[in-house]
């Protein structure tokens, strides 16, 4: 983030035309909130005995459900699509550099390490959060491209298909939403694998069943954020 602010300027919107930046900001928010919640629970252990999530804990949970599949998507697009294109154009360092390694690679390691250490799980019906996040980015990007077009400036989109000059823009955006849904299902599958690797005790299983059967309780964490991000 600091690198891109230096590159584009703190007042410029150019840095936000890349989904990577949106993803990285979300990642920092996730770990920042998670660290606060972990420290709070260490200071006051009674907090973790509640059977309802606070608003901040719900935000943290949703951030995880959006960020984990997003990091997978960004990683695969960059290294399987953008990097080969940059290499063919004779500029592999345009993608293969320290900043790119951090925001297109290390983020996956950060998220999966934290995910397997915390007590959070995915809920399949929460898929609309990542669709909403992707839709918000597409809407912002479209407004940015429209502004460039009205000002007779070059669009310079990070992703060539996401420009108002593209005749298939709507189809590309619908495809983007579909791909995000697919990667959410992939992340959900990882969550199911996590459940198998971390079998609950009888008491925990009874508690989970009670919570799952109560529509007013949306707690889906094995230990109420105890042991979350640090």
N, C-alpha and C positions, 0 to 999 in steps of 0.2 A: 504494500500500500504506500509506504513512504517513497519507494522507487517511482511509482506511477505519479504520485503527487509532484515529485521533483521533475518528472518527464513532461507532464501536461500542465502543471500549475494547479494550485489549490482551488482557484475559481473556475477552472475549465471543466466542461462536462465531457470532454473527449475521453477521459480515463474510464468513464462509465459506459462507453459504447461496447466494451468487452464483457461478456457474461462471467469471465474469469474474475474480474474485479468484484462483481456482485457476490460471487461465490466466496471470495476471500474475505470480504467484509462480514458475511454471514458466519464464516468459520471463526473469525476473531470474536464475534458477538457470542457464539456458542461457547467457546472456551472461557471467555470472560465471565459470563453468567454462571457457567458450571463451576468455575473456580470459587466464585463468591458463595454459591450454594454449598459446596464441599466444606469450605472454611466455616461457614455458619453452622453446619451440622456438627462439626468438630467442637465448636465452642458451646453449642447448646444441643446435646444429644437428644433431648426430649422432642425436638422438632421432627426428627425422623420417625417418631411413633404415631404421627398423624395419619389418618386414612383419606385425606383429601389433599390434592396438590394446590399450592398457592398459584396465583396468576403468573408469577415469575417462573415457577417450576413448569407450568404448562407451556410458557413461551420457550423455555429451554428444551422441553420435550419435542415441541414442534420444529424448532431449529434443527434438532438432530435428525428428524424425519425428512426434512428438506435437504439438509447439507450432505448427509451420507450418500444418497443416490446422485446428488449433483456432482460430488467429487469424482465418482466413477465415470459419469458422463463426460466431464471436462477432461479427465485423464485420457480416455479412449479417443475422443475427438482430436485432441492436440497431438498425441503421439502416433495415431494411426491415420490421420487425415492431414492435419496442418504441417506436421514435421516432414512427411514425405514430399509434400508440395513445396515446402521451403528448400528442401534438399535438391529437388529437381530444378529449382530456380537458381541454384548456386549460392543459396544463403542459409545453410543449416543453422548457423549461429543466431539467426533471427528467432528461432524457436528454442534451440538447445543452448541455453544460458542459465546462469545462476537464478535469476528471477523466475524463469520459466520452470526450473526444477522445483522451486519452492511452491509456486502457485498451481503447477500442473502435475505434481508428483508427490511431494512431501505431505500435501494436504490429505491425500488418500491414506497414507501411513498414520497421520495424526488422528484422523477420524475413526479408522478401524481399530486402532489401539485403544482409544478411549471407549469405543462402543463395546468391545469385549471385556472392558474393565468395569464399566458402569452397570447399573441395574435397569436400564431402560429397554423397552421393547417397541417394535413397530405395530401399528394397527392398520390393517389394510384399508379401512374406510377413511383414513386420513390422507389418501392419495391426492385429494383436491388441494391440499396445501402446496404441494410442489407444482401442481398445475397453475395455481394462482400466482406463485412466485415466478414461474416461467412466463406467464401471461403478462405480469407486471413489467418484466424486463423487455418483452417484445413490444409492449405499448410504449415504453420509454424510448426504446431504440427507434421505433417508427416515428415518434414525434421529433426525435433528434434528426433523423434523415429528412423528414419533411421540412424542418427548419433550415437545414443545409440547402435543400432544393429551392425554397422560397428566397433564400439569400444568394442564389446562383453560385453557391460554393460546391466543390466536389464532395460527394457523400463520404468517401473513404470509410466504408463500413469494415469492421473486422471480419465479418462473415458476408461474403459477396452476395449471397442470396437474400440477405435481410436489408434490402434497400427498396424504396418506393419505385425505383426504376425497374425492378424485377417483375416480369409479368406473372410469375408463379408465386408471388409473395404469400398470398393467403394459404396456398397449398403447403408451402414451406413451414409456415407458422403452425398449421394443423399437424404437420408431421413432427414438429418440435414438441408439441403437447403430447402426441402419441409416444414419442421416444422417452420423454420424461416419465410418463406413466409406466412404460416398460422397465425403466431403471428403478422406479420405486418398487415394483414387484420383485426385482432382483434383490434390492436391499431388504425387502420383507422376507424373502427366502433366507437371507443371511441371518435375520432375526430368528426365524424358525430353527435354523441350525444352532444358533446360540442357545435356544431353549433346550435342545437335545444335549448339548455339551454341559449345561448347567441345570441338571435335574433338581427340582425343588423338593424340600422335605415335606412330610405329610402335612404338617401345620401350615407351611407356606402354600401348599397346593390347595388346602381347604380355604385359606384366606383369599387366594387368587380366584377360586371358583365363586366365592361369595361376592367379591368385588365385580367380577365379570357379569354376574347375574343381576347386579344392581345398576340400572341405567343411569342413575344419578351420580354414580361414582366413576370417574374416568381415570382412576389410578391404574397405570399399567407398568409400574416399576417394581421390581422384586424387593427393593429395599428403600423405597421412597427417596431416591436420589442419594442415599447414603453410599459413598464411594464413587460419586460422580466425578466429572472432570477436575483435574488438578493441573 
